[in-house]
Structure formats: structure tokens, C-alpha cells
Amino acid sequence: QVQLVESGGGLVQAGGSLRLVCAASGSAFRIKTMAWYRQAPGKQRDMVALITTGGDTNYADSVKGRFTISRDNEENTVYLQMNSLKPEDTAVYYCNVEYFYRGWNDRWGQGTQVTVSS
């Protein structure tokens, strides 16, 4: 099984930056896609960015040019660098990992709050 630990959320003023980190641990697993999602109060959970094993990335239109997703395959860690933050980026951010262990599975992190003040 895979366990995910997220860190890096917090309170920041508009225009500021934050870096989210999600580390996967466990044994005998192989990670495929790693992604970040976010959910604002009263709204659905939406994909923010994803990255494949080969490094291909995809971003939500609302964050293109401001957020950068990256990963360290040796450390099974995914990062989300968030720059030029806006109040509308305020949400709980969740890491999601697709992995192989006795079949394909996916797991969510516990979530980390990001609050951007105007």
C-alpha cells in the first residue's frame, strides 16, 4: 500500500508564492501519474496539474503560467510550485497518485489548506 504525506500549505498574500510537497511511501509499488487537485468550499474537486512518469505535464487553464508541477521519481515525491497566487486559488489542495500494486490503484493525500488573502 501507498501512504501520502502532504506539506507546504499556508496563508499568503496575493502575488505571493507557496510550494506544496507530497511524498509517497510504502513498499513494492510503482507510481505512474502524480497530480494535484483542489477543492474550494461548496465546489467540486478539480484537477490543477498532473505529471506522468516521463515528465509530461498538464495544467488547468486557470493556473497555466503560474504553477509548475515536478516530481522526483527516486524519492517518489511530487511538488507544486505556485507563484503569482490569487484569492481564487484559495482551496484545500490534494495530492493524488496512481500506482501499481497487485493491480492499478490511486490514493489521495490528506489535503493541505492554501489561503490567499487580497
C-alpha positions, 0 to 999 in steps of 0.5 A, spaced: 500 500 500 501 507 498 501 512 504 501 520 502 504 525 506 502 532 504 506 539 506 507 546 504 500 549 505 499 556 508 496 563 508 499 568 503 498 574 500 496 575 493 502 575 488 505 571 493 508 564 492 507 557 496 510 550 494 506 544 496 510 537 497 507 530 497 511 524 498 509 517 497 511 511 501 510 504 502 513 498 499 513 494 492 509 499 488 510 503 482 507 510 481 505 512 474 501 519 474 502 524 480 497 530 480 494 535 484 487 537 485 483 542 489 477 543 492 474 550 494 468 550 499 461 548 496 465 546 489 467 540 486 474 537 486 478 539 480 484 537 477 490 543 477 496 539 474 498 532 473 505 529 471 506 522 468 512 518 469 516 521 463 515 528 465 509 530 461 505 535 464 498 538 464 495 544 467 488 547 468 487 553 464 486 557 470 493 556 473 497 555 466 503 560 467 503 560 474 504 553 477 509 548 475 508 541 477 515 536 478 516 530 481 522 526 483 521 519 481 527 516 486 524 519 492 517 518 489 515 525 491 511 530 487 511 538 488 507 544 486 510 550 485 505 556 485 507 563 484 503 569 482 497 566 487 490 569 487 484 569 492 481 564 487 486 559 488 484 559 495 482 551 496 484 545 500 489 542 495 490 534 494 495 530 492 493 524 488 497 518 485 496 512 481 500 506 482 501 499 481 500 494 486 497 487 485 493 491 480 492 499 478 490 503 484 490 511 486 490 514 493 489 521 495 493 525 500 490 528 506 489 535 503 493 541 505 489 548 506 492 554 501 489 561 503 490 567 499 488 573 502 487 580 497 
